Amino acid sequence: MRARNRAAKADATEQRVMEGWANAPLGEDGKPRRWTAHEGDQYRYMRAIPTMPMCLACHGENIAPEVTAAIRANYPGDQATGFAPGQLRGAFSICWDEAALSRAIRKGETAQ
């Protein structure tokens, strides 16, 4: 929800799903939450990215000055810092149209 890369900014659907996960990015099983949908001719999949301790080096509150400089140089307008362990940091999001999904399924079937 707080993008580092402007090109990866969440669309309205992604924003809505992540807002639902904001207070609990992990499910009862301790795994990141997932979401799927079939919208028109598109299939969508998302998986929450909870902030883990190692994420804090680049996404936490106390980032080393050289890392901060690199972030500013490569990602002007960065909003992806200030996270604490366990917070929702974002999501992996994939969208396939029916034709691409069918090709992937056929390819997977022939590889078996």
N, C-alpha and C positions, 0 to 999 in steps of 0.2 A: 504494500500500500504506500510505502515511501520508497520511491524508485531511486536507484543509483544511476542507471542508464536510461535516459529519456526515451530511447527506442523501445524499452521494455516496460513502458508504463501500462498499467492494467486498464483493460477496457471496462465497460459498465458491468458486464456479467462477472468478470474476474474480481472487480472491486466488491460487488455484492457478496460473492462467495467468501472472499477473505474477511469481510466485515463479520460474517457469521462465525468465522473461526477465531476472531481476534482474541477472545478471552480464553480459548482452549484449543490451541493448534494440534494437540495430541488427543487421540481418541481414548476410550476406556481401556483399550488394549495396549496403550503406550506408544502406538505408532502414529505417524503424521496422518491427519485427516485427508480424505480423498473425496472427490466429487466428479461425477460423470453426468453427461446429458446428451441427448440427441435432439438437435434443434434444426429443423428443416432438413437440409442434406448434409449437415455437419454433425460430427461427433466431437465432444469436448471432454477433456480429462484435466483435472487439477490435483495437485498434491501440496499440502502445506509444507513450508520450510520453517521449522521452529529454530530459534536462535540457540545454538549449542555453544559451549565455552570457547571452542576454537574460532567461532565466528566473530568473537568480540575483538580480535586483533584488527579487524577492518570495519566492523559494524557496531562496536561497543561505544562506551562513553570516554574511555581513556585510551585513545589511539596514539601510537608513536608519531612524533612530528614528521618523520620521513614518509610514513604511510599516509598521513593526512595530506602532505604535499603531493604525493603521487595521485591520491584520489582527486584532489582539486584540479590537478593538471589534466587528468584523463576524463573526469566526470564533472564538468561545471554544473552547478545546480544540484549536486548530490544531496539526497534527503535520507539516505540509508545508514545513518549512524544514530547512536544513543540507545541502542537496544540492550536489554538485559537477558540473561539466560532464560529460556522457556517462552519468550515472547514470539509471536508470529512475525517473521521477517519478510515473508513473501510467499510465493507459490510457483511451482513448476506448472506450466500451462501448455497444453497441446491441443490443436484443433485439426481434425482431418475432414476432408469432404468424403462422400461415399466412395468415389472412384479411387482415391488414394488409399483409403482403408481397405477396400476390396483387393487392391494390388498387394498391399502389405500382408494381408491374410493369405492370399494365394502363394506369395513368396515364402511365407513361413511354413505353409503346408508342404511345399516342394523340398524344403530344407530338412524335413524330418525323415 
